[in-house]
Amino acid sequence: MSLQTIKWGILGPGWISSKFAKDLAFAAGAELVAVGGRSLEKSEQFAKEFNIPRAYGSVDELAQDADVDIVYVGTLHPIHKENVLALLRAGKAVLCEKPFTMNAAEAKEIIDLAREKKVFLMEAMWTRFLPPIRKIMEWIADDKIGEVRLVKADFGFDIGWAPQSRLLDPALGGGALLDAGIYPVSFASLIYGEAPAKIMSSARIGETGVDEQFSLLFEYEGGRTAALNGAVQLGMVNDAYIYGTKGYIHAPNFLFGKSASLHVNNTDAESLVDEREAEGYAFEAEEAMNALREGRLESTVIPLDETLEIMTTLDTIRKQWGLRYPADQ
């Protein structure tokens, strides 16, 4: 049986959107029909590169395209709120790139509108849908490693000293936590299925006023913990480990999820190697499209309440550091 075709629009013709557009070709039943952004010229260039029929120079024009079923928002996170609100008001389903918003207040505002309008909304946390990550969740659900007691996950890279980069610019939501740290924080949330009861953290605040690297220790009920690190000025191995009472799971370079291994009683019990052609963004697109076909208003893998919970956790961490953005005023 052929799948109902879902027609996509992309907002923000930049780097992350190009990766999403390439991967969308691997998503069954997806058709990319429109792209929009603040620059019509850039939208037209993007449309030409990916053979997209229509290009627009504003979010409002894209929102009024009656042919578009859902929009992937790949703009910079300080404008996610205004972009998503405009799309939701026009009745468009939305898949919004991480971090969902700048803070929990913004996240709540757009979630409330989506629920009021009864329009699908989802955070584009693409790593949750990768086959190795899904296999990890199966192993945990099947009690392969017993009770999870410790999660360790890092994501750090070194961009060098680039004060003009968006990653170090507070006006553009720069800093390691929102860009890199969202991945290990979301990973811990996925594994434990709840917010931490206690948060301890440390950060290096650089010359531009944003966090260049950080370390987090989350404590959950029963003494379970998560140790998480991130950076934009420090290269890291970027592996994840999940330790349970019967064994552990290793996810090399977990963010990109090409493999995972299960270890029980100090033996290599099982492993998964993913030889996918797509980079991995196609899986989150398929989740969103399946939801639309089934009439669901949110994802079961990353529900909106959890997205809001994660943004609240990030707010708590930044408060400990005294790091505020213009959106927090």
N, C-alpha and C positions, 0 to 999 in steps of 0.2 A: 504494500500500500504506500503510495507516495505521500510525503509530508506536505502539509499546508505551507505554502511559501510565505515567509515573513520578510517584509521589506524594511531595510535598514537605512537610517541616516546617520551620519557622523558629524559631530560638532567639535571643531578644533582640528584643523588640518596640519597637525604637528607630528613629532616623532612617534609618540605612543599610539596615535591614531593610525599611523602608517603600518605599525606592527599588527594592530587589530584588523585593519583592512586586508592585509595579506592573509591572515589566518582565517578570515571570514569565508574565504574560498573553500575551506575544508569543513565548514559547518553545513550539514545537510539541510536543505530547504531555505537557505539564506540568500537574499538578493540585496546588494548594495545599490541604492537608487539615488542618493542625494548626499551632499556634503555642504557644510556651512561653517562660517567663521567671521571674525571681524574684518578680514581682508578678502574681498571678492577675488582679487588676483591670486592669492594663495589657495583659495578654495578651488579656483579653476585649474591651477597647476596640479593640485591633489586629484581632482576629478579626471584630468587627462592621464595621470600616472596610473590610476586604478580603474579606468574606463567606467566612470560614474556618470550617469546621464545628466544630472543637474547639480549646479554649484550656486551657493548663495553667499551674500556678504554680511549676513546677520543671523542671529539666533531666531529672531521673529519670523524671517522668511522661511527658514527651515521648518519651524514649528507649524507654519501654515500649509506645508506641502501635504495635501490630502492622501498622497500615495504612501507616505512613510508610516509604518506601524510602530517602530521603536527607534530611539536615538541613542547611540553610544556617545557619551560626553567625555572627550579627551582633552579638555581645556585645563589650564592651570587651576589648582585647587582653590585659590582665593576667589575665583569667580564661579565655582561650581554651584553655589547656592542660587545666584541670580539666573544662571543658565538653566538649572533644573527646574526652578520655579516657573520660568517662562514656558518650558516644554510641558510641564504638568498642567499648567493653566490651559494650554492648547489641547490637552487630552492625549499627549504622546507618552507612550511607555518609555522608560528611561533605564539605561544601564550606565551608571556613573563611575568613572575611574576613581581609584583610591588616591589619597585619602578622601573619603566621601565628602567631607567639608573641612573647614578650618577648626571647628569646635563642635561640641555637643549641642549647643543652642541652635546653630545653623542646621545640623542634622535633624533635630526634632522638628524644625520648621518645615523642612521639605517632606519629611516622613508624614507629618500631620496632614499636609496638603494632599499627598498621594492617597492617603487613606480616606480623606474627605471626598476626593474626586473619584475614588475607586479606580485608580490607574496604577499599573504595574511599575514598581521601582526596585532597583537592586544595586548594591555596591559591586563594582567590578574587581573583586578579589580573585583574580584568575587562578592563583596557585591552588585554591581549594578544590578545583575541578580536575587537576592533573591526575592521571591514572595512578602514579605511585602514592600520592597523598590519599586518594580514595582507598587504595589497598591498605595503607597504614590504618585508616579508620576501621576497615574490616577486621584487621588483626586485633585491634584494641577491643572492638565490639565482641569478637569471638574469644576474648579473655586469653589471648595467646601470651601476653606478657604480664597478666595479672593486673593488680591495681596500679595505675600510674602514680608514681610518687615524685618524679622529677622530669621536667622538660627543659632542654637546653637548645637554644636556637640563636644564630647570629646572622646578620646581614650587614656587611660593611664594604665600602670601596673608597678609593682615594682619587678625588677629582683634581688634586693639586691645589695650589693657592689660586683661586679664581673668584675674587670678591664680586665680580660682575655676573657670576653664574646665578641662576634662579635658586640653586641649592644652598647658596649662602646669603641670599637676599631676603631680609625679614619682610619686606613689602610684598614679596612673591610667595610667602609661606615657606621660606627656606629652612633648612635644618635637617639633621639626620632622623629625628623621631618621626616626623610626618611623612618623609619620603622613603627612607629605608626601614625605620623602626616599626612602621605599621605592619610589615610582614611577619616578624617574629612575634609581635604582640597579638596579631590575629591568629597566628599559628597556635599560640598557647591557649587562646580562647576556643579554638576549634577542638583541641585535644581535651581540655578540661570541661568545656561546655558551660562555663560560668565565669564571672568576673572575679578577680582576686579580692580577697578580704583585706589584704594589707599590701601596700606598695612601698618599696624602698628603691631609691634611685640616685644616680650620680651622673653629672654631665660636664663636658668641657665646652664652655661657651666661648666662642672665638671672637675675633676682632669685629666682625660684622654684627654681632649680637645674637647669633643663633647657635644652636648646639651642633658641634662638629663631630662629637661622638658621645655615647652614653652607655651606661650599664643599668640594668633593671633586675630587681629580685621581687618576684610576686609570691605571696603566701596565700594558700587556700586552706579551707577547713581540713583539719586532720594533719596539718603540717606538710601538706603537699606543696611543692614549689616549682617555679619556673625561673630560670636564669637566662636573661636575654641581653644581647648587645647589638649595637648598630653604629654606623659611622659613615661620613661622607669624606673624611680625610684620613682614613685608615683602612688598608686592605685587610680583609678577613677571609677565612676559609669558607664560611657561610654554610656549614653543615648543621643539621638538627639531630638531636638524640632524644629518645623518649625512654625513660627507665621505669620499669615496673617491678613488681614483687617476684615475677617469674622469669624475667628476661628484659631485653631492650630492643629498640628499633633504631636503625641508623638511616638517615636520609641525606646522602651527600648533595651538597649544593641545593638544599631543599627548595629554595625559591623557584628553581627551574625544573625540579622534579623529574629527572630522567631515570632514577632508580631508588630502590629502598630495600633494606635487608632486615630480616627478623632473626634474632639471636636468643635462643632459649637454653639454659643450663650450659652456657659457654660454648654452644655449638651453633653452626650456621644452619638454622632450621629451614629458612625459606627466603627467597629473594624475588624481586620483580625488576625487570629492565624494560623500560618503555622505549620502543623504537618508532614513535610517532613521526609523521612527516611534518605536521604542523608544530609551531612553536608552543602552542598551548592555549592561546586566547580563544580558539574555536570552541573549547569546552564550556566556557562561561557563556558564550553566545548561544550555544545549544540549550543550556539551562534556561536562559531567558526566553528563548523561542518556545521551548516546551511548556513553560509557564503560561505564555500567551495562548498557546493552542489549548491548554487545559483550563483556561479561565482563572488561573491563580494570580494573585496580586503581588506576591513576593516569592523569593526563593526559599526552599526548605533547607538549603545548604548554608546560606548566609542570610538569615532572616533579618528584617529591619530592626527588630528589638536588639539583636546582637550587634548590628552595626552601630546603633546608638550607644550601646554599652561600651563598645571599644572606643568610640570617640570620647566618652566620659572618662575612661581610663587614661587616654592621652591627655585630656585636660588636667587630670589630677597630677600626672607626672610633670607637665609643664609648670603647674603651679608650684611644685616643689622647687623648681629651678628658677622661678621668677621670670619665665619666658612668656611674653605676651606678644600677640600680633595685632595689627590694626582691627581685625575682625572681632577681637575680644573686648574692644572698648565699649 
